């Protein structure tokens, strides 16, 4: 059995899943302490995977689909969720300093 090959564009789409970005930035924004960013990233990862799976199962086109036969790229999504949550938390802190 050969290992499937996926082009780098498929990997990038997993990191730029719109549901993942929206939830991770929002939860990172609402995190009152930096340690809560990790919990926000886990929650964003879980939500985006379930949402992407539901959208894909309904047959609606989605930039980062999760199908039975396709790749899920959990490590890529997990790192992206953490980075987006950190970005949301950092943006909140930057805005809070100016006010």
Helices and strands as residue ranges (DSSP letters): H 8-15, H 18-30, H 36-57, H 74-98
